[in-house]
Amino acid sequence: MEKKCEKLEGCPFFNVKMKNMPATAAGYKRKFCLGDNSTCARFIVSEKLGPIEELKSLFPNQQDRVKQILEKYSLVK
């Protein structure tokens, strides 16, 4: 049985941004939402900061932006 990210149902990335790209969305969901979500940039940032403006443009695979965003909010040095 696969484990689904608890944030998936309300995730604006899939419900708004990827709404018209179902094949691409399915690939992201397989990799980042169904199973281990610990590498999802959106999950990491939202867990630490909640619903912030940067999440609107953050893709799940943009781990390189996570540190930058957390530094902006003084959570990583």
N, C-alpha and C positions, 0 to 999 in steps of 0.2 A: 504494500500500500504506500502510495507516495504522500509525502508531507507537503501541504500547501502553505505558503506564506500567509500569515494572518492578516496582512495588509493588502492582499491581492484584490479582494472584492471591491474595496473603495479606492484603489490606486488610480489617481488621475492620469498617470502615464499611460495605462492601458485603456482606461475608460474615455479619455479625451484625446490625448496625443496620438495614440496608435489605433484609434477606432477604425480608421479607413485602411489600415495595413495589417489585416489579420494574419498573413503568413509571417511577416516580420515579428509581429507581436507574439505569435506562437513560439517562435524560436527563442525570444527573450524569456518567455514564461518557462519553457523547458529548462533553460540554463539557470535562471535566477529565482524563480518563484516556486517551482515544484521540486522539493527536495531541500538541499542546503542553500539557504538564502544569505549566508554569511559573507558572500562576495558581492552582493548587490549594493551598489553605491547608494541607491535611493533608500534601501533599508537601513544601511549603516548611518547615514546622515539623519534620517527621520527618527531613528531610535535615540540619537544623541540630542537633536535639536527640535524635534517636532516638525510641524508643517511650516517650513520657511520658504521664502520666495525662490531660493536657488533650486528647490526641488522641481519647479516648473520646467526647467531646461535640462535637468540632470537625467541622463540615461543610465540604466542599470549597470552597464559595462564601463562607466567612467570613473573607475576607482582612482585614477590619477587626480581627479578633482576633489575627492573626499578630504584629503589632508588640507588642501587649500581652503575649502569651505569651513572645516573645523578650526583652522588657524584664524580665519576671519572672526570667528566667535570666541577666540581665545581658549579653545578646548585642546589644542595641540600646539606644541612649540617646536 
